[in-house]
Amino acid sequence: MFADLHLHTTFSDGTDTPLEICNLAKGHGVNVISITDHDTVDGHKALKTEELPEGLTLIPGIEISTEVNKTMLHTLGYYIDIYDKRLEEFIKAISKEKTETTMLNFEHACANNIFSYTWERVLELNPGQQRIGGIQVVKAMKIDGYEVPGMSLWEMFQKCFWPANDTYITTQTFTGYDAIDIIKKTGGIPVIAHPKNIGNDEIVLDLIRYGAQGLEVYHPIHNDDDVAKYLQMAEREGLYISGGTDWHGKNNRKEISGFGMCGLKDGGYPILSAIPNHRRFQ
């Protein structure tokens, strides 16, 4: 694969460090990558002091996580200015809301005797994490060897921290529109992540009309028919075409069979044409 533009690290919900991601890319013959951690660019900042593999190009990126109709709506941002103060303030605000939502659902689960664990322990075992989601709860419990009665930790995650569930509580107010706005303000290209996951193409088209500039056509959850549909949509609407593995390391979803399994097969995609104006690792 030439480019994999959807990768997560330990700075959000992945299990590989940013440098490990870069080395994985080099080892799998991937020339261009983008680290797109959820609601943070700290992984990119961490690489500034690292010696990176020769010939690897890194596009600055982020995945902004919002919700619509109890469904996750994620927006990828490429070529953003990771040091923009407006982005920094946005990340602080959206991370605070996400953490509050996670805490409310955590407390709801405790009150309903799903598990007996402490929020303080979750925070203690996730030092430096500005954004605490359900995956950080799972991480803490794994470290402690804590077992949820009657279910696995991943089943608990789905039951307690998945927006589609009827019992899910949210305090989140940020929208896909907000994500598009902040990405553009910081010089980036907003791309709708895994549009099939939204479950409603009218929402996808609404975001395009609002100002989304690209679609993640190539993603592990997209079958051949999905790829054809979203490729046609992107071409009809004059959008950038993107793609990536959505790599989370040991936290990968079952559809992901290996690093670089999904993405852009050559360098001819317009989404890659801005590379010369951004940091190139050689």
Summary of the structure (lengths in Angstrom):
residues: 282
radius of gyration: 18.3
end to end distance: 18.5
largest distance: 54.6
contacts: 960
relative contact order: 0.19
helix: 42%
strand: 15%
